[in-house]
Every structure is written in C-alpha cells, then in structure tokens.
Amino acid sequence: MVVRGDFNPQNIANTLWAFAMLGLQPRKELIAGMMKQAVAVRGDFIPQNIASTLWAFTTLGPQPSQELSGDDVASCGGAKRVQRPGDFQHAVGIRDAGTAA
C-alpha cells in the first residue's frame, strides 16, 4: 500500500495514534507504507510527532524501522527544535508530580 507523499509527520502520528487508541490493527501494508513515509519526512518531525508515532508503532506491535528508532530519532529536525527541558516530557505526557494535569 502506498501512503500519499504529502502525508506529513502530524498526519502519520495522528493516523497511527488513532488506530492504536481504538485497538484496531491496520493491515501490514498500511503500517509498512506509514513507516516508509515516516522515514521520508523524519527531518520534519517535532517531539510530539516522534513520541506519538513511536508509541503507536509499539502499541500496534511492529517495531519501528531503524531509521525511526535509537540515535536517529535524536537527529530528527524537530528534535533539534526543543526549546525547553519540559518540551519532550510534555510531548510524551510526562508531568512533574507538582504539576496539575
């Protein structure tokens, strides 16, 4: 299955997140297409897109490709734009004990 070339990181993250949250298992071809597109646009990911996409891949079962995991994620263009220490924690839903939800 081919994922449209104009699918940006937020489209990828939102689609995979929705499947995972609903407990629906997409076809392997769709997962492969999403992973291929995610690799193609990985330089445009922001921390929230990275966190949502990796969480969804893990929840759905397939391991993300090597290009989307490990040290390569840290080199994504979006990861370089983290301005404050709390940005990544916010992206993955981690809150300080003293912070209201």
C-alpha positions in Angstrom: 0.0 0.0 0.0 1.3 3.4 -0.9 0.9 6.3 1.6 0.5 9.6 -0.1 3.6 11.6 -0.4 2.0 14.7 1.1 1.4 12.8 4.4 3.4 14.9 6.9 4.6 13.8 10.4 1.4 15.0 12.1 -0.7 13.1 9.6 1.3 10.0 10.2 1.3 10.4 14.0 -2.4 11.1 14.2 -3.4 8.2 12.0 -1.2 5.6 13.8 -2.3 7.0 17.2 -6.0 6.7 16.2 -5.6 3.0 15.2 -3.7 2.3 18.4 -6.2 4.1 20.7 -9.1 2.3 19.1 -7.4 -1.0 19.4 -7.7 -1.6 15.7 -4.9 -3.4 13.8 -4.3 -1.9 10.4 -3.1 -4.1 7.6 0.6 -4.8 7.4 0.8 -2.9 4.1 -0.6 0.2 5.7 1.9 0.0 8.5 4.8 -0.5 6.0 3.6 2.4 3.9 3.3 4.7 7.0 6.8 3.6 8.1 8.3 4.3 4.7 6.6 7.8 4.6 7.8 8.5 8.2 11.3 7.8 7.2 11.0 10.0 4.2 9.8 13.0 6.3 11.7 12.2 9.5 13.6 15.5 9.4 10.2 17.4 9.8 9.1 15.6 13.0 8.6 17.6 16.2 8.9 15.9 19.6 5.2 15.3 19.9 5.1 13.6 16.5 8.1 11.4 17.4 6.5 10.4 20.7 3.1 9.7 19.2 4.5 7.7 16.3 6.8 5.6 18.3 4.1 4.9 20.9 1.7 3.9 18.2 4.2 1.6 16.5 5.0 0.0 19.8 1.3 -0.4 20.8 0.3 -1.8 17.4 3.1 -4.4 17.5 5.6 -3.7 14.7 8.9 -2.3 15.7 9.8 1.0 14.1 12.4 0.8 11.4 16.0 1.5 12.4 15.7 5.0 10.8 12.9 5.9 13.3 14.5 4.5 16.5 17.5 4.9 18.6 20.1 7.6 17.9 18.4 8.6 14.6 15.4 10.0 16.4 17.6 12.4 18.3 18.9 13.7 15.0 15.4 14.5 13.6 15.0 18.1 12.6 12.1 18.5 15.1 14.1 17.1 18.0 16.6 19.9 17.5 13.9 22.5 18.0 13.2 21.5 21.6 13.4 24.9 23.3 12.8 24.0 27.0 13.7 20.9 29.0 9.9 20.2 29.6 9.1 20.1 25.9 9.9 16.4 25.4 8.2 15.4 28.7 5.1 17.3 27.5 5.2 15.5 24.2 5.2 12.1 25.8 2.7 13.0 28.5 5.1 13.1 31.5 4.2 15.6 34.1 6.1 16.7 37.2 4.4 15.4 40.4 3.6 19.0 41.4 2.1 19.9 38.0 -1.7 19.8 37.6 -2.9 17.7 34.7 
